[in-house]
Amino acid sequence: MTVPMLKLGDRITLTKGKPPSEMPYFGKGAELYLSPEFLRGKGVAESAKSAANGVRVNDGETILLWDGSNAGEVFRARSGLLSSTMTLIKHSDEFEPEYFFYAVKRWESYLKGQTSGSGIPHVDKEVLGKLEILKLPPDEQKLVENILNNLDRAIKQTEALISKQQLIRTGLMQDLLTKGIDKHGNLRSEATHVFKDSPLGRIPEEWDVKELKSLLADVDPAMRSGPFGSALLKEELAEAGIPLLGIDNVLPEEFVSDYKRFVPPKKAEQLRRYLVRPRDLMITIMGTVGRCCVVPDDIGEALSSKHVWTISIDQAKYSPYVACFQINYSPWVLEHFAKDEQGGIMASIRAETLRTTRLPVPPRNELEQIECVLRSISADLVEKELLSEKLCSLKVGLMHDLLTGERRVTSLLTQATTH
């Protein structure tokens, strides 16, 4: 059976939100004023007093961000007052509410790309009206919305686990790198072990605190950034050759082996001082300053650029991985780096700031135990992040297939009626 595609313009009415008469407002009749940030789950809705012409929406209704840089974003409503940048989309009874939300959500990227206005972008009403959605039978609409709702729940649960794991990891890192692991495999406590004062706070008696410069490998140079100026000109770069690594190759804890810039081998030979070594630290000093990763063992030949610091650690003295972890997350390193902030923005990290960065130094065998625990919890986090990506990818694919009619769920309906 052929399923018709229906134009939105023939079956919807639009009601734009209004500014509140007072906000914040906590008196009688106060209501939540819905903002895009709140509906994305990244902010708190302020309490407001509705204007006489205020627009109220209910849980599950479909609303559209009408104005602004993200115009075209589709939201599932929460009960409250609709903000003046958003529009409520009311639809005919031939669509189940949740099915209608997903059917419009499928067009979100297209809508965002079709905004108009020479000043503040806004949704083009004519473009919106021409969008088509599939008119499935009501029982099939319910089954489609159930499938997509279940996927949404799985994504949210996975994201919640990721957030929880990140908090656990941060707290565990602080404990591991200030208390350590005793010979029985337990976190130390001042109630049962001897601690001492240090520049980083209280640490186990057998530990040290050292500046990064005393942990560098005996290579020349152990710290480098460059080449600068005429040492390597933009026009000398090639489409193939020795990779030139930059900020795009460095994410927190992750080396990105997607090479985009290359230096001819002959030129690379002149720049050997900038070669990276396996297990070097790389720290970004442009863009998002302070991201750190460890160079993988299979790097081969590659050069670092002026946009990163590359540091060779003496691995007999310290773990590059544990150092990387602290540079990304530990309060003692982040506070030290904050000294290089200019006007509240870290513009770069000076060599002297890096050299004088203090790190806790446990005995080597304990350091290896700490690294093992941190690696284990990070691997678990990566596994959950990959699961989240797979679920999101599956949702995108299913939304296309189920909401265009390329894949039908009629066989599931048949099974439901025969059991």
Helices and strands as residue ranges (DSSP letters): E 5-7, G 8-10, E 12-16, E 31-34, H 36-39, E 46-48, E 56-57, E 62-65, E 74-76, E 80-82, E 86-91, H 97-105, H 108-113, H 125-130, E 132-134, H 138-176, E 195-196, E 203-204, E 208-211, G 212-215, E 223-224, G 229-231, G 234-236, E 242-245, G 247-249, E 250-251, E 254-255, E 262-263, H 265-270, G 272-274, E 281-284, E 292-294, E 303-304, E 308-311, H 320-329, H 331-337, G 338-340, E 341-342, E 345-346, H 351-355, E 358-361, H 364-404, H 410-418
